[in-house]
Amino acid sequence: MSATTEQSVERARKRVIRDYKRRGYRVTDRPTPDVVPGFMRDLHPGLMVEREDDHAVVEVRTAQSLKGANEFVELAERIESTEGWRLELVTVRPEEPLPDLSYATQAFRALCEQPIPGQSSDVLTVYFVSLIEGLVTELAHTQGTRPRDKSVEFHVRELAFRAVIDDDTEADIMNALELRRRVLLSSNQMRQTAPDVAKDLAKLCESLFATLSPARNDRANHRGAIKDTGLA
C-alpha cells in the first residue's frame, strides 16, 4: 500500500471514529485480545463500536486489501453467526500519487524569463493554454476528483462551484481554451492577435500555479511554489 493510500485509509478511520463518537458509541481503535468478545479473540478487528442498542466491528480498508484476506472472511463469518453483532465495511478509494510538477514549473519559468528566439506567437499561445489545461486537471485532482473521467471544462466549472477559483478565473480559462481552438483551426489573420494575449495567458498560468501550491500542500504536505516571473 502506497503512502498516499495509507493516509487516505487513516483519514477515513478518523472520520468513522468521530462519527460514531458523535452518535454516542464507545469506540475502541484496534482492540487488543483482552478487550474483544471471546468469539473473535484470536482475530484482529480494526474498530469496535458499542452502544447499549448496537455492537459492531468496523473495517476501514481499500478494495485491494480485501483480496485474499482470509482473516476478514473469518471475522465476517463469526460476526454473522453471533447475535447482537454486525460487521460494517468502509471501503477507501486508493489515491494516486501527486505528479512531480518541478519540470513544468522550471520550463514555464524559463520560457517567461527568456523566450526562445523566433518562437511564433501561436506556438506560445498553444503552449500556455495547454499548460493551463494541465494545471486545471491537477487542481481538480487535489480536490479528490478523477480528472481522466471528465472534460477540462467540467473541472473548471466544478472548481468555480467549490470556490477553489473565482468567477473571473473561470471565465479566463474558458476563453483560453476557446482561443487555443481558434488559433489551431483559423487562418493566419487570427494569429496576429496572439502576441497581445500571450502575456495574459502566462499570468493566468502563474495564478493557477499559485492556487495549486497550497492545494497540494493541504493534500500531501507538498512544499514549494513558483516564483514571480516578472510578466506584469
C-alpha positions in Angstrom: 0.0 0.0 0.0 1.4 3.4 -1.0 2.0 6.2 1.5 -0.8 8.3 0.0 -3.2 5.3 0.2 -2.3 4.7 3.8 -3.0 8.4 4.6 -6.4 8.0 2.9 -7.3 5.0 5.0 -6.1 6.7 8.2 -8.2 9.8 7.4 -11.2 7.6 6.7 -10.7 5.8 10.1 -10.6 9.1 11.9 -13.8 10.2 10.2 -15.5 7.0 11.2 -14.4 7.3 14.8 -15.6 10.9 15.0 -19.0 9.9 13.6 -19.5 7.0 15.9 -18.5 9.0 19.0 -20.8 11.8 18.0 -23.6 9.3 17.9 -22.9 8.1 21.4 -20.9 5.0 20.8 -17.9 3.8 22.8 -15.1 3.3 20.2 -12.1 1.0 20.6 -9.5 1.5 17.9 -7.5 -1.6 17.1 -8.8 -3.5 20.1 -6.4 -6.0 21.8 -7.4 -9.6 22.5 -8.1 -8.8 26.2 -11.0 -6.4 25.3 -12.8 -8.1 22.4 -15.5 -10.7 22.9 -14.4 -14.3 23.1 -15.8 -15.2 19.6 -13.1 -13.1 17.9 -10.3 -13.1 20.5 -7.8 -14.7 18.1 -8.6 -12.2 15.3 -7.6 -8.5 14.8 -10.7 -6.3 14.3 -10.0 -2.7 13.2 -12.6 -0.8 15.1 -15.1 -2.0 17.7 -18.0 0.3 18.3 -20.6 -0.3 21.1 -23.7 1.3 22.4 -26.5 -0.2 24.5 -28.6 -1.0 21.4 -25.8 -1.8 19.0 -22.5 -3.6 18.7 -20.4 -3.6 15.6 -16.9 -4.2 14.1 -16.0 -1.6 11.5 -13.3 -2.3 9.0 -11.8 0.6 7.0 -10.0 -0.9 4.0 -9.2 -0.5 0.3 -10.9 -2.9 -2.0 -7.4 -4.2 -3.0 -6.7 -5.1 0.6 -9.7 -7.4 0.7 -8.3 -9.7 -2.0 -7.2 -12.9 -0.3 -7.9 -11.5 3.2 -8.8 -14.8 4.9 -8.9 -13.3 8.3 -11.5 -10.8 7.2 -13.7 -13.6 5.8 -13.3 -15.5 9.1 -14.3 -12.3 11.0 -17.3 -11.8 8.8 -18.5 -15.4 9.3 -18.1 -15.2 13.1 -19.9 -11.9 13.4 -22.7 -13.1 11.1 -23.3 -16.1 13.4 -23.2 -14.0 16.6 -26.4 -12.4 17.7 -26.3 -8.8 18.6 -23.2 -8.0 16.5 -22.8 -6.7 12.9 -19.9 -6.0 10.6 -19.6 -2.7 8.7 -17.1 -2.3 5.9 -16.0 1.1 4.8 -14.0 1.0 1.5 -11.5 3.6 0.7 -10.5 4.5 -2.9 -6.7 4.5 -3.3 -5.2 7.9 -4.0 -2.9 8.3 -7.0 0.4 9.9 -6.0 0.9 13.5 -6.8 2.8 14.0 -10.0 6.1 15.9 -9.9 5.5 19.4 -11.3 9.1 20.6 -11.0 9.9 20.2 -14.7 6.7 22.0 -15.8 7.4 24.8 -13.3 11.0 25.2 -14.5 10.1 25.1 -18.2 7.4 27.7 -17.7 9.7 30.0 -15.7 12.5 29.7 -18.2 10.2 30.5 -21.2 8.8 33.5 -19.4 12.2 34.9 -18.3 13.9 34.3 -21.7 11.6 33.5 -24.6 13.0 31.3 -27.3 14.3 33.5 -30.2 12.0 33.2 -33.2 9.3 31.4 -31.3 6.0 32.2 -33.1 3.2 33.7 -31.1 0.7 31.0 -31.9 3.1 28.3 -30.5 3.4 30.3 -27.3 -0.4 30.6 -27.1 -0.9 26.8 -27.6 1.8 26.1 -25.0 0.3 28.4 -22.4 -3.2 27.1 -22.9 -2.1 23.5 -22.8 -0.2 24.3 -19.5 -3.4 25.9 -18.2 -5.3 22.7 -19.1 -2.8 20.6 -17.2 -2.8 22.8 -14.2 -6.6 22.7 -14.0 -6.6 18.9 -14.3 -4.0 18.7 -11.4 -6.0 21.2 -9.3 -9.1 19.0 -9.8 -7.0 16.0 -8.7 -6.2 17.8 -5.4 -10.0 18.1 -4.8 -10.5 14.4 -4.9 -11.9 14.0 -8.4 -10.7 11.7 -11.1 -9.6 14.1 -13.9 -9.4 11.4 -16.6 -13.2 10.8 -16.2 -14.3 14.3 -17.2 -13.5 17.1 -19.6 -11.3 20.1 -18.5 -14.4 22.3 -18.9 -16.3 20.2 -16.4 -13.4 20.6 -13.9 -13.2 24.3 -14.4 -16.9 24.7 -13.6 -16.6 22.3 -10.6 -13.6 24.3 -9.2 -15.5 27.5 -9.6 -18.5 25.9 -7.8 -16.3 24.9 -4.9 -14.8 28.4 -4.8 -11.3 27.0 -5.5 -11.1 29.5 -8.3 -13.2 32.7 -8.7 -15.6 33.5 -11.4 -13.2 35.7 -13.3 -10.6 32.9 -13.4 -13.3 30.5 -14.6 -14.1 32.9 -17.5 -10.5 33.4 -18.3 -9.8 29.7 -18.5 -12.8 29.0 -20.7 -11.8 31.9 -23.0 -8.3 30.5 -23.2 -9.5 27.1 -24.2 -11.6 28.6 -26.9 -8.7 30.8 -28.0 -6.5 27.7 -28.5 -9.1 26.1 -30.7 -9.4 29.2 -32.9 -5.6 29.6 -33.1 -5.2 26.0 -34.2 -8.0 26.0 -36.7 -8.1 29.5 -38.1 -6.1 31.4 -40.8 -3.0 33.5 -40.1 -5.2 36.5 -39.6 -6.4 35.3 -36.3 -2.9 34.6 -35.1 -1.9 38.3 -35.4 -3.7 38.9 -32.1 -1.7 36.1 -30.3 1.2 38.3 -29.1 -1.1 40.6 -27.2 -2.7 37.7 -25.3 0.4 35.5 -24.6 1.4 37.6 -21.6 -2.2 37.4 -20.2 -2.1 33.6 -20.6 1.2 33.5 -18.8 -0.3 35.5 -15.9 -3.2 33.0 -15.8 -0.7 30.2 -15.6 1.0 32.0 -12.7 -2.3 32.4 -10.9 -3.1 28.7 -11.3 0.4 27.7 -10.0 -0.2 29.9 -7.0 -3.6 28.3 -6.4 -2.2 24.8 -6.9 0.7 25.0 -4.4 -1.4 25.4 -1.2 -3.9 22.9 -2.6 -1.2 20.3 -2.9 0.2 21.3 0.5 -3.2 20.6 2.0 -3.4 17.2 0.4 0.1 15.9 0.8 2.2 18.4 2.7 3.9 19.3 -0.5 6.4 22.2 -0.4 7.4 24.7 -3.0 5.8 27.4 -5.2 6.6 29.1 -8.4 8.3 32.5 -8.1 7.1 35.7 -9.8 8.1 35.6 -13.4 8.0 39.3 -13.9 5.5 39.3 -16.7 3.3 42.0 -15.2 
